[in-house]
Amino acid sequence: MSKYNNKKTQVDMYIFDSAKEARRYRELVLLERAGQIQELELQPRFLLQEGFKKNNKKWRKLEYVADFKYIENGKTIIEDVKSEGTITQVFKIKRKLFEYKYPDLELKIIK
């Protein structure tokens, strides 16, 4: 069991962090097959801050990894499946940085 009581779930060749995320994947696959969304992508990465060096210390880049990315009605949608327990302070900060850096992308939180 994970720290959020999620159960890893396999669908097709993918292993999801939770049954809720796996269910959403199945829904998105059906929407893609029906032509309602296009270009479904799993675990898309978004650079929030470049890595850098200061005082001889290396700081790694900061990324936000969402659950899904797809096109709907010509608009790029980013989705993250969350339960209340997984909406952490770190997530809130990364979301704020994401919203600032990627103003043209829509981030949907699926609860």
A tleap script that builds the chain and sets N, CA, C and O, in Angstrom:
source leaprc.protein.ff14SB
mol = sequence {
  NMET SER LYS TYR ASN ASN LYS LYS THR GLN
  VAL ASP MET TYR ILE PHE ASP SER ALA LYS
  GLU ALA ARG ARG TYR ARG GLU LEU VAL LEU
  LEU GLU ARG ALA GLY GLN ILE GLN GLU LEU
  GLU LEU GLN PRO ARG PHE LEU LEU GLN GLU
  GLY PHE LYS LYS ASN ASN LYS LYS TRP ARG
  LYS LEU GLU TYR VAL ALA ASP PHE LYS TYR
  ILE GLU ASN GLY LYS THR ILE ILE GLU ASP
  VAL LYS SER GLU GLY THR ILE THR GLN VAL
  PHE LYS ILE LYS ARG LYS LEU PHE GLU TYR
  LYS TYR PRO ASP LEU GLU LEU LYS ILE ILE
  CLYS
}
set mol.1.N position { 0.839 -1.183 0.000 }
set mol.1.CA position { 0.000 0.000 0.000 }
set mol.1.C position { 0.888 1.252 0.000 }
set mol.1.O position { 1.950 1.273 0.622 }
set mol.2.N position { 0.443 2.274 -0.694 }
set mol.2.CA position { 1.197 3.522 -0.737 }
set mol.2.C position { 0.835 4.394 0.459 }
set mol.2.O position { -0.047 4.051 1.246 }
set mol.3.N position { 1.523 5.521 0.586 }
set mol.3.CA position { 1.238 6.405 1.714 }
set mol.3.C position { -0.130 7.060 1.598 }
set mol.3.O position { -0.647 7.576 2.589 }
set mol.4.N position { -0.736 7.052 0.396 }
set mol.4.CA position { -2.073 7.624 0.198 }
set mol.4.C position { -3.138 6.532 0.099 }
set mol.4.O position { -4.276 6.822 -0.271 }
set mol.5.N position { -2.793 5.288 0.421 }
set mol.5.CA position { -3.687 4.132 0.353 }
set mol.5.C position { -4.189 3.844 -1.059 }
set mol.5.O position { -5.269 3.281 -1.241 }
set mol.6.N position { -3.401 4.232 -2.049 }
set mol.6.CA position { -3.731 3.924 -3.438 }
set mol.6.C position { -3.260 2.517 -3.763 }
set mol.6.O position { -2.282 2.026 -3.199 }
set mol.7.N position { -3.964 1.886 -4.673 }
set mol.7.CA position { -3.581 0.551 -5.110 }
set mol.7.C position { -3.140 0.635 -6.567 }
set mol.7.O position { -3.908 1.060 -7.431 }
set mol.8.N position { -1.894 0.228 -6.837 }
set mol.8.CA position { -1.398 0.213 -8.216 }
set mol.8.C position { -2.328 -0.671 -9.042 }
set mol.8.O position { -2.741 -1.749 -8.613 }
set mol.9.N position { -2.646 -0.173 -10.253 }
set mol.9.CA position { -3.593 -0.871 -11.115 }
set mol.9.C position { -3.048 -0.921 -12.529 }
set mol.9.O position { -2.613 0.095 -13.071 }
set mol.10.N position { -3.072 -2.107 -13.125 }
set mol.10.CA position { -2.574 -2.248 -14.488 }
set mol.10.C position { -3.737 -2.275 -15.477 }
set mol.10.O position { -4.730 -2.975 -15.280 }
set mol.11.N position { -3.585 -1.490 -16.546 }
set mol.11.CA position { -4.526 -1.487 -17.667 }
set mol.11.C position { -3.681 -1.488 -18.926 }
set mol.11.O position { -2.775 -0.669 -19.077 }
set mol.12.N position { -3.981 -2.411 -19.831 }
set mol.12.CA position { -3.172 -2.587 -21.032 }
set mol.12.C position { -1.723 -2.811 -20.577 }
set mol.12.O position { -1.470 -3.684 -19.748 }
set mol.13.N position { -0.782 -2.044 -21.103 }
set mol.13.CA position { 0.620 -2.228 -20.712 }
set mol.13.C position { 1.075 -1.199 -19.682 }
set mol.13.O position { 2.268 -1.089 -19.399 }
set mol.14.N position { 0.130 -0.445 -19.122 }
set mol.14.CA position { 0.475 0.634 -18.190 }
set mol.14.C position { 0.115 0.266 -16.761 }
set mol.14.O position { -0.878 -0.418 -16.513 }
set mol.15.N position { 0.933 0.728 -15.826 }
set mol.15.CA position { 0.642 0.570 -14.402 }
set mol.15.C position { 0.377 1.959 -13.846 }
set mol.15.O position { 1.227 2.846 -13.927 }
set mol.16.N position { -0.803 2.138 -13.286 }
set mol.16.CA position { -1.218 3.426 -12.744 }
set mol.16.C position { -1.057 3.439 -11.231 }
set mol.16.O position { -1.095 2.396 -10.579 }
set mol.17.N position { -0.877 4.635 -10.685 }
set mol.17.CA position { -0.668 4.782 -9.246 }
set mol.17.C position { -1.934 4.504 -8.436 }
set mol.17.O position { -1.859 4.227 -7.238 }
set mol.18.N position { -3.101 4.578 -9.092 }
set mol.18.CA position { -4.348 4.333 -8.365 }
set mol.18.C position { -5.398 3.761 -9.306 }
set mol.18.O position { -5.292 3.882 -10.527 }
set mol.19.N position { -6.413 3.137 -8.717 }
set mol.19.CA position { -7.534 2.618 -9.497 }
set mol.19.C position { -8.300 3.774 -10.136 }
set mol.19.O position { -8.823 3.637 -11.241 }
set mol.20.N position { -8.367 4.904 -9.448 }
set mol.20.CA position { -9.057 6.090 -9.961 }
set mol.20.C position { -8.376 6.601 -11.235 }
set mol.20.O position { -9.051 6.957 -12.201 }
set mol.21.N position { -7.059 6.637 -11.233 }
set mol.21.CA position { -6.303 7.069 -12.414 }
set mol.21.C position { -6.487 6.068 -13.559 }
set mol.21.O position { -6.604 6.472 -14.716 }
set mol.22.N position { -6.513 4.786 -13.252 }
set mol.22.CA position { -6.724 3.751 -14.270 }
set mol.22.C position { -8.112 3.882 -14.894 }
set mol.22.O position { -8.269 3.727 -16.105 }
set mol.23.N position { -9.127 4.170 -14.060 }
set mol.23.CA position { -10.494 4.377 -14.577 }
set mol.23.C position { -10.531 5.567 -15.535 }
set mol.23.O position { -11.159 5.507 -16.592 }
set mol.24.N position { -9.853 6.644 -15.151 }
set mol.24.CA position { -9.850 7.830 -16.010 }
set mol.24.C position { -9.152 7.525 -17.335 }
set mol.24.O position { -9.577 8.004 -18.387 }
set mol.25.N position { -8.095 6.738 -17.287 }
set mol.25.CA position { -7.406 6.332 -18.517 }
set mol.25.C position { -8.371 5.586 -19.439 }
set mol.25.O position { -8.434 5.868 -20.636 }
set mol.26.N position { -9.121 4.635 -18.882 }
set mol.26.CA position { -10.084 3.877 -19.692 }
set mol.26.C position { -11.108 4.818 -20.338 }
set mol.26.O position { -11.450 4.656 -21.509 }
set mol.27.N position { -11.593 5.797 -19.576 }
set mol.27.CA position { -12.553 6.779 -20.111 }
set mol.27.C position { -11.933 7.569 -21.261 }
set mol.27.O position { -12.566 7.765 -22.299 }
set mol.28.N position { -10.696 8.019 -21.073 }
set mol.28.CA position { -10.032 8.814 -22.111 }
set mol.28.C position { -9.777 7.989 -23.375 }
set mol.28.O position { -9.886 8.504 -24.488 }
set mol.29.N position { -9.441 6.724 -23.201 }
set mol.29.CA position { -9.238 5.842 -24.367 }
set mol.29.C position { -10.536 5.728 -25.166 }
set mol.29.O position { -10.515 5.779 -26.395 }
set mol.30.N position { -11.660 5.575 -24.474 }
set mol.30.CA position { -12.955 5.496 -25.158 }
set mol.30.C position { -13.274 6.813 -25.876 }
set mol.30.O position { -13.775 6.802 -27.001 }
set mol.31.N position { -12.984 7.940 -25.226 }
set mol.31.CA position { -13.213 9.247 -25.856 }
set mol.31.C position { -12.343 9.414 -27.097 }
set mol.31.O position { -12.777 9.988 -28.096 }
set mol.32.N position { -11.111 8.908 -27.026 }
set mol.32.CA position { -10.223 9.001 -28.187 }
set mol.32.C position { -10.747 8.117 -29.325 }
set mol.32.O position { -10.753 8.537 -30.482 }
set mol.33.N position { -11.178 6.916 -29.006 }
set mol.33.CA position { -11.728 6.013 -30.030 }
set mol.33.C position { -12.975 6.611 -30.691 }
set mol.33.O position { -13.222 6.403 -31.879 }
set mol.34.N position { -13.757 7.360 -29.897 }
set mol.34.CA position { -14.978 7.983 -30.407 }
set mol.34.C position { -14.683 9.277 -31.170 }
set mol.34.O position { -15.588 9.892 -31.736 }
set mol.35.N position { -13.416 9.684 -31.181 }
set mol.35.CA position { -13.044 10.896 -31.905 }
set mol.35.C position { -13.299 12.193 -31.156 }
set mol.35.O position { -13.200 13.275 -31.735 }
set mol.36.N position { -13.630 12.093 -29.863 }
set mol.36.CA position { -13.910 13.302 -29.080 }
set mol.36.C position { -12.638 13.977 -28.569 }
set mol.36.O position { -12.632 15.181 -28.316 }
set mol.37.N position { -11.561 13.200 -28.417 }
set mol.37.CA position { -10.253 13.758 -28.073 }
set mol.37.C position { -9.216 13.130 -29.007 }
set mol.37.O position { -9.472 12.091 -29.617 }
set mol.38.N position { -8.051 13.763 -29.115 }
set mol.38.CA position { -6.971 13.246 -29.949 }
set mol.38.C position { -5.653 13.315 -29.171 }
set mol.38.O position { -5.520 14.029 -28.177 }
set mol.39.N position { -4.696 12.545 -29.667 }
set mol.39.CA position { -3.309 12.580 -29.191 }
set mol.39.C position { -3.170 12.370 -27.677 }
set mol.39.O position { -2.455 13.114 -27.005 }
set mol.40.N position { -3.849 11.369 -27.156 }
set mol.40.CA position { -3.755 11.047 -25.727 }
set mol.40.C position { -2.318 10.668 -25.386 }
set mol.40.O position { -1.710 9.830 -26.052 }
set mol.41.N position { -1.793 11.283 -24.361 }
set mol.41.CA position { -0.420 11.036 -23.904 }
set mol.41.C position { -0.456 10.814 -22.397 }
set mol.41.O position { -1.190 11.491 -21.678 }
set mol.42.N position { 0.344 9.859 -21.926 }
set mol.42.CA position { 0.433 9.575 -20.491 }
set mol.42.C position { 1.718 10.142 -19.928 }
set mol.42.O position { 2.754 10.147 -20.593 }
set mol.43.N position { 1.645 10.617 -18.706 }
set mol.43.CA position { 2.792 11.120 -17.954 }
set mol.43.C position { 3.589 12.207 -18.699 }
set mol.43.O position { 4.815 12.130 -18.776 }
set mol.44.N position { 2.895 13.216 -19.248 }
set mol.44.CA position { 3.637 14.292 -19.920 }
set mol.44.C position { 4.429 15.112 -18.899 }
set mol.44.O position { 3.965 15.348 -17.784 }
set mol.45.N position { 5.621 15.539 -19.292 }
set mol.45.CA position { 6.504 16.293 -18.407 }
set mol.45.C position { 6.548 17.746 -18.847 }
set mol.45.O position { 6.582 18.046 -20.041 }
set mol.46.N position { 6.547 18.644 -17.871 }
set mol.46.CA position { 6.610 20.074 -18.139 }
set mol.46.C position { 7.710 20.698 -17.286 }
set mol.46.O position { 7.709 20.573 -16.061 }
set mol.47.N position { 8.635 21.362 -17.943 }
set mol.47.CA position { 9.731 22.018 -17.241 }
set mol.47.C position { 9.211 23.255 -16.527 }
set mol.47.O position { 8.623 24.136 -17.154 }
set mol.48.N position { 9.425 23.325 -15.224 }
set mol.48.CA position { 9.010 24.491 -14.452 }
set mol.48.C position { 10.181 25.432 -14.201 }
set mol.48.O position { 10.014 26.651 -14.158 }
set mol.49.N position { 11.374 24.850 -14.035 }
set mol.49.CA position { 12.575 25.655 -13.820 }
set mol.49.C position { 13.789 24.865 -14.272 }
set mol.49.O position { 13.917 23.679 -13.965 }
set mol.50.N position { 14.672 25.518 -14.997 }
set mol.50.CA position { 15.922 24.898 -15.436 }
set mol.50.C position { 16.779 24.547 -14.225 }
set mol.50.O position { 16.667 25.166 -13.168 }
set mol.51.N position { 17.634 23.547 -14.398 }
set mol.51.CA position { 18.629 23.270 -13.372 }
set mol.51.C position { 19.662 24.395 -13.393 }
set mol.51.O position { 19.807 25.099 -14.393 }
set mol.52.N position { 20.369 24.555 -12.291 }
set mol.52.CA position { 21.371 25.611 -12.228 }
set mol.52.C position { 22.439 25.260 -11.198 }
set mol.52.O position { 22.298 24.314 -10.423 }
set mol.53.N position { 23.498 26.042 -11.215 }
set mol.53.CA position { 24.599 25.854 -10.277 }
set mol.53.C position { 24.798 27.157 -9.512 }
set mol.53.O position { 24.813 28.234 -10.109 }
set mol.54.N position { 24.951 27.062 -8.198 }
set mol.54.CA position { 25.180 28.222 -7.347 }
set mol.54.C position { 26.087 27.803 -6.205 }
set mol.54.O position { 25.839 26.798 -5.538 }
set mol.55.N position { 27.135 28.576 -5.984 }
set mol.55.CA position { 28.088 28.290 -4.900 }
set mol.55.C position { 28.581 26.845 -4.947 }
set mol.55.O position { 28.649 26.163 -3.925 }
set mol.56.N position { 28.919 26.395 -6.146 }
set mol.56.CA position { 29.423 25.042 -6.388 }
set mol.56.C position { 28.419 23.931 -6.073 }
set mol.56.O position { 28.796 22.763 -5.970 }
set mol.57.N position { 27.172 24.287 -5.923 }
set mol.57.CA position { 26.138 23.275 -5.705 }
set mol.57.C position { 25.253 23.217 -6.939 }
set mol.57.O position { 24.836 24.248 -7.467 }
set mol.58.N position { 24.969 21.991 -7.398 }
set mol.58.CA position { 24.077 21.799 -8.538 }
set mol.58.C position { 22.646 21.623 -8.038 }
set mol.58.O position { 22.377 20.830 -7.135 }
set mol.59.N position { 21.744 22.374 -8.641 }
set mol.59.CA position { 20.317 22.252 -8.348 }
set mol.59.C position { 19.666 21.631 -9.578 }
set mol.59.O position { 19.813 22.140 -10.689 }
set mol.60.N position { 18.955 20.541 -9.379 }
set mol.60.CA position { 18.313 19.857 -10.498 }
set mol.60.C position { 17.132 20.669 -11.032 }
set mol.60.O position { 16.572 21.521 -10.343 }
set mol.61.N position { 16.779 20.378 -12.271 }
set mol.61.CA position { 15.609 21.027 -12.855 }
set mol.61.C position { 14.365 20.622 -12.073 }
set mol.61.O position { 14.336 19.581 -11.417 }
set mol.62.N position { 13.353 21.454 -12.156 }
set mol.62.CA position { 12.089 21.195 -11.485 }
set mol.62.C position { 11.040 20.940 -12.558 }
set mol.62.O position { 10.813 21.785 -13.424 }
set mol.63.N position { 10.399 19.770 -12.500 }
set mol.63.CA position { 9.399 19.398 -13.488 }
set mol.63.C position { 8.067 19.085 -12.820 }
set mol.63.O position { 7.995 18.708 -11.650 }
set mol.64.N position { 7.018 19.260 -13.616 }
set mol.64.CA position { 5.687 18.834 -13.215 }
set mol.64.C position { 5.317 17.683 -14.147 }
set mol.64.O position { 5.362 17.836 -15.368 }
set mol.65.N position { 4.961 16.558 -13.591 }
set mol.65.CA position { 4.545 15.398 -14.388 }
set mol.65.C position { 3.051 15.193 -14.139 }
set mol.65.O position { 2.631 14.827 -13.041 }
set mol.66.N position { 2.260 15.440 -15.189 }
set mol.66.CA position { 0.810 15.275 -15.092 }
set mol.66.C position { 0.462 13.816 -15.396 }
set mol.66.O position { 1.333 13.021 -15.747 }
set mol.67.N position { -0.798 13.484 -15.259 }
set mol.67.CA position { -1.237 12.123 -15.581 }
set mol.67.C position { -1.526 11.959 -17.068 }
set mol.67.O position { -1.150 10.954 -17.670 }
set mol.68.N position { -2.206 12.964 -17.669 }
set mol.68.CA position { -2.613 12.846 -19.064 }
set mol.68.C position { -2.512 14.188 -19.788 }
set mol.68.O position { -2.568 15.258 -19.182 }
set mol.69.N position { -2.362 14.085 -21.096 }
set mol.69.CA position { -2.389 15.254 -21.976 }
set mol.69.C position { -3.125 14.823 -23.243 }
set mol.69.O position { -2.899 13.726 -23.755 }
set mol.70.N position { -4.002 15.683 -23.743 }
set mol.70.CA position { -4.731 15.372 -24.972 }
set mol.70.C position { -5.254 16.658 -25.598 }
set mol.70.O position { -5.212 17.730 -24.993 }
set mol.71.N position { -5.743 16.525 -26.816 }
set mol.71.CA position { -6.334 17.647 -27.535 }
set mol.71.C position { -7.845 17.437 -27.552 }
set mol.71.O position { -8.326 16.357 -27.896 }
set mol.72.N position { -8.586 18.474 -27.178 }
set mol.72.CA position { -10.051 18.437 -27.204 }
set mol.72.C position { -10.551 19.727 -27.838 }
set mol.72.O position { -10.288 20.820 -27.336 }
set mol.73.N position { -11.265 19.593 -28.929 }
set mol.73.CA position { -11.772 20.763 -29.662 }
set mol.73.C position { -10.657 21.755 -29.993 }
set mol.73.O position { -10.847 22.967 -29.890 }
set mol.74.N position { -9.497 21.235 -30.389 }
set mol.74.CA position { -8.374 22.080 -30.777 }
set mol.74.C position { -7.584 22.670 -29.627 }
set mol.74.O position { -6.631 23.414 -29.857 }
set mol.75.N position { -7.956 22.358 -28.392 }
set mol.75.CA position { -7.292 22.915 -27.209 }
set mol.75.C position { -6.522 21.822 -26.469 }
set mol.75.O position { -7.022 20.711 -26.297 }
set mol.76.N position { -5.316 22.141 -26.038 }
set mol.76.CA position { -4.513 21.175 -25.278 }
set mol.76.C position { -4.979 21.157 -23.824 }
set mol.76.O position { -5.029 22.189 -23.155 }
set mol.77.N position { -5.316 19.968 -23.357 }
set mol.77.CA position { -5.795 19.767 -21.986 }
set mol.77.C position { -4.776 18.904 -21.237 }
set mol.77.O position { -4.308 17.886 -21.746 }
set mol.78.N position { -4.448 19.330 -20.027 }
set mol.78.CA position { -3.579 18.574 -19.134 }
set mol.78.C position { -4.456 18.122 -17.969 }
set mol.78.O position { -5.201 18.923 -17.405 }
set mol.79.N position { -4.370 16.847 -17.610 }
set mol.79.CA position { -5.172 16.334 -16.499 }
set mol.79.C position { -4.301 15.696 -15.440 }
set mol.79.O position { -3.282 15.068 -15.727 }
set mol.80.N position { -4.738 15.879 -14.203 }
set mol.80.CA position { -4.124 15.204 -13.075 }
set mol.80.C position { -5.250 14.643 -12.219 }
set mol.80.O position { -6.155 15.375 -11.818 }
set mol.81.N position { -5.193 13.352 -11.940 }
set mol.81.CA position { -6.197 12.692 -11.108 }
set mol.81.C position { -5.707 12.773 -9.664 }
set mol.81.O position { -4.616 12.304 -9.337 }
set mol.82.N position { -6.526 13.371 -8.813 }
set mol.82.CA position { -6.115 13.599 -7.425 }
set mol.82.C position { -7.214 13.201 -6.455 }
set mol.82.O position { -8.403 13.315 -6.755 }
set mol.83.N position { -6.794 12.733 -5.291 }
set mol.83.CA position { -7.699 12.583 -4.151 }
set mol.83.C position { -7.312 13.702 -3.185 }
set mol.83.O position { -6.280 14.349 -3.366 }
set mol.84.N position { -8.112 13.927 -2.186 }
set mol.84.CA position { -7.799 15.011 -1.238 }
set mol.84.C position { -6.408 14.848 -0.622 }
set mol.84.O position { -5.691 15.830 -0.427 }
set mol.85.N position { -6.035 13.619 -0.321 }
set mol.85.CA position { -4.742 13.373 0.306 }
set mol.85.C position { -3.542 13.662 -0.577 }
set mol.85.O position { -2.442 13.900 -0.079 }
set mol.86.N position { -3.750 13.642 -1.889 }
set mol.86.CA position { -2.619 13.859 -2.797 }
set mol.86.C position { -2.485 15.314 -3.245 }
set mol.86.O position { -1.582 15.648 -4.012 }
set mol.87.N position { -3.375 16.171 -2.769 }
set mol.87.CA position { -3.243 17.600 -3.069 }
set mol.87.C position { -2.364 18.197 -1.959 }
set mol.87.O position { -2.851 18.814 -1.012 }
set mol.88.N position { -1.072 17.990 -2.114 }
set mol.88.CA position { -0.083 18.401 -1.114 }
set mol.88.C position { 0.385 19.830 -1.360 }
set mol.88.O position { 0.056 20.435 -2.380 }
set mol.89.N position { 1.151 20.359 -0.419 }
set mol.89.CA position { 1.740 21.690 -0.600 }
set mol.89.C position { 2.673 21.696 -1.809 }
set mol.89.O position { 2.706 22.674 -2.556 }
set mol.90.N position { 3.423 20.630 -2.008 }
set mol.90.CA position { 4.326 20.541 -3.159 }
set mol.90.C position { 3.510 20.596 -4.452 }
set mol.90.O position { 3.875 21.304 -5.391 }
set mol.91.N position { 2.403 19.845 -4.497 }
set mol.91.CA position { 1.550 19.883 -5.683 }
set mol.91.C position { 1.021 21.295 -5.910 }
set mol.91.O position { 1.020 21.775 -7.044 }
set mol.92.N position { 0.574 21.966 -4.854 }
set mol.92.CA position { 0.019 23.319 -4.995 }
set mol.92.C position { 1.054 24.290 -5.554 }
set mol.92.O position { 0.728 25.138 -6.386 }
set mol.93.N position { 2.284 24.169 -5.104 }
set mol.93.CA position { 3.361 25.039 -5.605 }
set mol.93.C position { 3.650 24.721 -7.071 }
set mol.93.O position { 3.771 25.630 -7.892 }
set mol.94.N position { 3.761 23.436 -7.400 }
set mol.94.CA position { 4.026 23.060 -8.788 }
set mol.94.C position { 2.882 23.489 -9.699 }
set mol.94.O position { 3.111 23.924 -10.827 }
set mol.95.N position { 1.661 23.368 -9.212 }
set mol.95.CA position { 0.515 23.803 -10.020 }
set mol.95.C position { 0.589 25.306 -10.289 }
set mol.95.O position { 0.342 25.751 -11.410 }
set mol.96.N position { 0.923 26.072 -9.278 }
set mol.96.CA position { 1.026 27.524 -9.443 }
set mol.96.C position { 2.121 27.876 -10.461 }
set mol.96.O position { 1.920 28.738 -11.316 }
set mol.97.N position { 3.263 27.215 -10.366 }
set mol.97.CA position { 4.347 27.446 -11.328 }
set mol.97.C position { 3.922 27.032 -12.735 }
set mol.97.O position { 4.218 27.723 -13.710 }
set mol.98.N position { 3.222 25.896 -12.833 }
set mol.98.CA position { 2.732 25.427 -14.128 }
set mol.98.C position { 1.784 26.454 -14.738 }
set mol.98.O position { 1.934 26.816 -15.905 }
set mol.99.N position { 0.817 26.925 -13.969 }
set mol.99.CA position { -0.177 27.878 -14.472 }
set mol.99.C position { 0.504 29.159 -14.966 }
set mol.99.O position { 0.075 29.750 -15.957 }
set mol.100.N position { 1.553 29.582 -14.282 }
set mol.100.CA position { 2.282 30.782 -14.680 }
set mol.100.C position { 3.068 30.562 -15.969 }
set mol.100.O position { 3.033 31.387 -16.882 }
set mol.101.N position { 3.779 29.432 -16.027 }
set mol.101.CA position { 4.679 29.178 -17.165 }
set mol.101.C position { 3.932 28.735 -18.423 }
set mol.101.O position { 4.401 28.983 -19.534 }
set mol.102.N position { 2.790 28.091 -18.266 }
set mol.102.CA position { 2.035 27.559 -19.399 }
set mol.102.C position { 0.607 28.123 -19.416 }
set mol.102.O position { -0.353 27.373 -19.239 }
set mol.103.N position { 0.460 29.432 -19.628 }
set mol.103.CA position { -0.871 30.060 -19.549 }
set mol.103.C position { -1.842 29.591 -20.636 }
set mol.103.O position { -3.054 29.728 -20.469 }
set mol.104.N position { -1.338 29.045 -21.736 }
set mol.104.CA position { -2.214 28.615 -22.827 }
set mol.104.C position { -2.708 27.183 -22.676 }
set mol.104.O position { -3.533 26.730 -23.469 }
set mol.105.N position { -2.216 26.466 -21.672 }
set mol.105.CA position { -2.652 25.087 -21.446 }
set mol.105.C position { -3.672 25.073 -20.317 }
set mol.105.O position { -3.541 25.807 -19.338 }
set mol.106.N position { -4.690 24.229 -20.462 }
set mol.106.CA position { -5.699 24.109 -19.425 }
set mol.106.C position { -5.381 22.914 -18.540 }
set mol.106.O position { -5.270 21.790 -19.029 }
set mol.107.N position { -5.235 23.148 -17.248 }
set mol.107.CA position { -4.963 22.080 -16.293 }
set mol.107.C position { -6.252 21.739 -15.569 }
set mol.107.O position { -6.832 22.572 -14.872 }
set mol.108.N position { -6.696 20.487 -15.748 }
set mol.108.CA position { -7.898 19.999 -15.065 }
set mol.108.C position { -7.484 19.043 -13.959 }
set mol.108.O position { -6.690 18.128 -14.174 }
set mol.109.N position { -8.026 19.266 -12.786 }
set mol.109.CA position { -7.807 18.346 -11.665 }
set mol.109.C position { -9.059 17.486 -11.559 }
set mol.109.O position { -10.153 18.004 -11.333 }
set mol.110.N position { -8.904 16.182 -11.719 }
set mol.110.CA position { -10.010 15.233 -11.668 }
set mol.110.C position { -10.020 14.615 -10.257 }
set mol.110.O position { -9.078 13.928 -9.863 }
set mol.111.N position { -11.099 14.874 -9.512 }
set mol.111.CA position { -11.198 14.346 -8.143 }
set mol.111.C position { -12.123 13.157 -8.091 }
set mol.111.O position { -12.329 12.582 -7.023 }
savepdb mol mol.pdb
quit
